Amino acid sequence: MKKPVIYTEIAYFAALILLALGTALMVYGDFGMSMVLAPAYILHLYLSQFLPFFSFGVAEYVLQAIVLLLLTLVMRKAKLSYLLSFAATVLYGIILDSAIFLTAFLPQSIYLRAAAYGVGGIVCCSALALLFGCYLPPAAYELFSKEVAAKTGRPVHKIVNYYNIGSLMLSVIFSFVLFGRLRGVGIGTVICAFSYGFLIRNFQILYSKCFRFADRFPYRPYFEFRPDNEIFA
């Protein structure tokens, strides 16, 4: 049986939208953000007290810009895809803030919040699995794992696990330094830290079984990890 074709360019933008919607559901659930998003969320909670414009989306721009700078240092090179990754972050942040605005109208039911949190986490994992299969640069968090995995030859889901645990530790530090207690980190954060890699990997397997991904445009060689793709070394 021939598998239906999904163009990676369409999958890319669909993944960004799904990631933003899933994140908004997790914000509404309020059981702790995923370990990757928690540092930006904690910064948003703190700085928005003094800077009302510092939304969760804006916090993502700032922190992901820092991650891209760190990635440049780790890889010892910069690529055009890193700049495009930041552009993807801006788009993601706009959708995220819009989705969070809409979830504000949902009732504050503990059961609905718990269901929304679980669904949001699964949606995020499904979106991340799509992003890792696309050649267009994902947001900085995903790009970091993808680039390091390509450079080291290790499976991307294992790099994701390492990155997630490091983000969890950073979130706890941020939380206690800024608030003196845990904020934005909860039981959901811990569950995400040890389940996201597994879920992403299984979504990748599921996609490969159900669909055939193909590029609509011949731009993949310009974005894949190659030494000659660097801007400067």
Secondary structure, DSSP 8 states (H G I E B T S, - for coil): ----EEEHHHHHHHHHHHHHHHHHHHHHHTS---TTTHHHHHHHHHHTTT-TT--HHHHHHHHHHHHHHHHHHHHTSEEHHHHHHHHHHHHHHHHHHHHHHHHTTS---HHHHHHHHHHHHHHHHHHHHHHHT-SS---HHHHHHHHHHHHHT--HHHHHHHHHHHHHHHHHHHHHHHHSS--S-SHHHHHHHHHHHHHHHHHHHHHHHH-EEE-SSS-GGGTS--GGGEEE-
